[in-house]
Amino acid sequence: MAATAVRYLRSVGAPTAAPGVDALPRPDLRAVGDDERLPVDTGEFRRVLGHFASGITVVTAHDEEGPAGFACQSFTSLSLDPPLVAFMVARTSTTWPRIARAGSFCVNVLGADQGEMCRAFAVSGADKFAGVAWTRSPATGSPLLDGVPAWIDCTIRTVHTGGDHLIVVGRVETLDAQQEGAPLLFHRGRFGRFSA
């Protein structure tokens, strides 16, 4: 709303700040101060949150250097209207800048028998696509991995900061579930299978 007001004032030629006056620095906005609670031990954080079972995906993109991708368990659906999904990626990721440059990505949902593929895409610095068959996704041209039960082809909508990770929101351009099968699950540091 404030941005709209500033645009209007500029369009009618009204000054938006007093001449010769420097703006105050932005305040450091925090809901909880550093001294208000004890820090959480990172090992304990991982141990406890490891009890939350999640599916595994491989997020891929294609830039001027070729295919890029990484294993990602922090993927979620976000909105039905418009159709949005989100994934989280570490700020230190070497794959993320390539996905950002491409401006699009494909989420490849892994099946129960694709644990080795997950391991290959989880390794940093290796040729992750060595021996992996793939085609171009229909909307963005991102790598669509052969044999995945489902895929979601997206363009990047927004990116938000979230501590040591980035929260990437994508608009779904097209998607499909190609084959039936159990999902690859991750729970307490191990792969597992779904059993009804």
C-alpha positions in Angstrom: 0.0 0.0 0.0 2.8 2.4 0.9 4.5 1.6 -2.5 1.3 2.4 -4.3 1.1 5.8 -2.5 4.7 6.6 -3.4 4.1 5.7 -7.1 1.0 7.9 -7.1 2.9 10.9 -5.5 5.7 10.5 -8.0 3.2 10.4 -11.0 1.6 13.7 -9.9 5.0 15.3 -9.3 4.6 15.6 -5.5 7.8 15.3 -3.4 8.1 11.9 -1.6 10.8 13.0 0.8 11.8 16.4 2.2 14.8 17.8 0.3 18.1 17.6 2.0 16.9 15.1 4.6 18.5 11.7 4.8 16.2 8.8 5.4 16.6 6.9 8.7 18.2 3.4 8.4 15.7 0.5 8.3 15.1 -0.9 11.7 16.3 -4.4 12.5 13.0 -6.2 12.8 13.0 -9.3 15.0 10.1 -11.0 16.7 12.4 -12.4 19.4 15.7 -10.9 20.6 18.9 -12.9 20.8 18.9 -12.8 24.6 15.3 -13.9 24.9 15.8 -17.6 24.4 18.5 -20.2 24.4 19.9 -21.2 21.1 18.8 -24.6 19.8 21.6 -27.2 19.3 21.8 -28.0 15.6 22.3 -31.7 16.3 19.2 -31.8 18.4 17.3 -29.8 15.8 18.2 -32.4 13.1 17.4 -35.3 15.4 13.9 -34.1 16.4 12.9 -32.9 12.9 14.2 -36.2 11.4 11.0 -37.7 12.9 9.1 -35.9 10.2 8.9 -38.3 7.2 9.1 -36.6 3.8 9.2 -37.5 0.2 12.3 -36.9 -1.9 12.5 -34.9 -5.1 15.2 -33.9 -7.6 14.9 -30.3 -8.6 16.4 -29.7 -12.1 17.0 -26.9 -14.5 18.8 -26.3 -17.8 21.0 -23.3 -18.3 23.7 -22.3 -20.8 26.1 -24.8 -19.2 23.7 -27.7 -19.5 21.6 -29.7 -17.0 21.8 -29.0 -13.3 20.0 -30.5 -10.3 20.0 -31.4 -6.7 18.2 -33.8 -4.3 15.6 -31.9 -2.3 13.3 -33.2 0.5 12.0 -29.7 1.4 9.4 -29.5 -1.3 5.8 -28.6 -0.8 2.6 -27.6 -2.6 1.8 -24.0 -1.7 -1.3 -22.7 -3.5 -4.1 -24.1 -5.7 -5.2 -20.8 -7.2 -2.8 -19.8 -8.6 -1.0 -23.1 -8.8 2.2 -22.6 -6.7 4.8 -24.9 -5.2 7.9 -24.2 -3.1 11.2 -25.7 -2.2 14.0 -24.7 0.1 17.7 -24.6 -0.9 20.8 -23.9 1.1 22.3 -20.5 0.4 25.7 -22.3 -0.1 24.3 -24.5 -2.9 26.3 -24.4 -6.1 23.3 -25.6 -8.1 20.9 -22.9 -7.0 22.6 -20.0 -9.0 22.2 -22.1 -12.2 18.5 -22.7 -11.4 18.1 -19.0 -10.7 19.7 -18.1 -14.0 17.5 -20.5 -15.9 14.4 -18.9 -14.3 12.6 -22.2 -14.2 12.8 -25.7 -12.8 11.3 -29.2 -12.8 10.5 -31.0 -9.6 11.0 -34.8 -10.2 9.2 -36.8 -7.5 11.3 -39.9 -6.8 9.9 -43.4 -6.5 10.7 -46.1 -3.9 13.3 -47.7 -6.1 15.2 -44.5 -6.9 17.4 -44.2 -3.8 20.6 -44.4 -5.8 19.4 -41.5 -8.0 18.8 -39.5 -4.9 22.3 -40.2 -3.6 23.8 -39.2 -7.0 22.0 -35.9 -6.9 22.9 -35.2 -3.3 26.7 -35.2 -4.0 28.3 -31.9 -4.5 30.8 -31.3 -7.3 30.1 -34.6 -9.2 28.6 -35.0 -12.7 25.1 -35.7 -11.3 23.6 -36.5 -14.7 26.2 -39.3 -15.6 24.3 -42.3 -16.6 20.9 -40.7 -15.9 18.4 -40.7 -18.8 16.2 -37.6 -19.2 14.2 -35.6 -21.6 13.3 -31.9 -21.7 10.1 -31.0 -19.8 7.4 -29.6 -22.0 7.0 -26.1 -20.6 10.4 -25.0 -19.5 12.8 -27.4 -21.0 14.2 -28.4 -17.6 15.5 -32.0 -17.3 12.6 -34.5 -16.7 14.2 -37.7 -15.3 13.2 -41.0 -16.8 11.1 -43.3 -14.6 9.9 -40.7 -12.0 6.4 -41.3 -10.8 5.4 -37.6 -11.1 6.9 -34.3 -12.2 6.0 -30.6 -11.8 7.3 -28.1 -14.4 7.6 -24.5 -13.0 8.8 -21.0 -13.6 10.3 -19.1 -10.6 7.8 -16.7 -9.1 9.6 -15.3 -6.0 12.5 -16.1 -3.7 12.5 -15.3 0.0 15.2 -15.6 2.6 14.8 -18.1 5.4 17.9 -18.2 7.7 20.6 -20.2 6.0 18.2 -21.3 3.2 16.2 -19.6 0.4 12.5 -20.3 -0.1 11.8 -20.6 -3.8 8.2 -20.3 -5.0 7.4 -21.6 -8.5 4.3 -21.2 -10.6 3.2 -24.5 -12.0 3.1 -24.5 -15.8 2.4 -28.1 -16.4 2.6 -31.4 -14.4 1.9 -35.1 -14.7 1.9 -38.4 -12.8 3.4 -40.8 -15.3 3.2 -44.1 -13.5 1.9 -45.7 -10.3 4.2 -46.7 -7.6 5.3 -46.2 -4.0 7.2 -43.0 -3.2 10.7 -42.8 -1.9 10.5 -41.6 1.7 13.2 -40.2 4.1 12.9 -40.7 7.8 15.5 -40.3 10.6 18.4 -40.3 8.1 17.3 -43.4 6.2 15.3 -44.2 3.0 12.0 -46.0 3.5 8.9 -47.1 1.7 5.2 -46.3 2.2 3.0 -49.2 3.4 -0.8 -48.6 3.5 
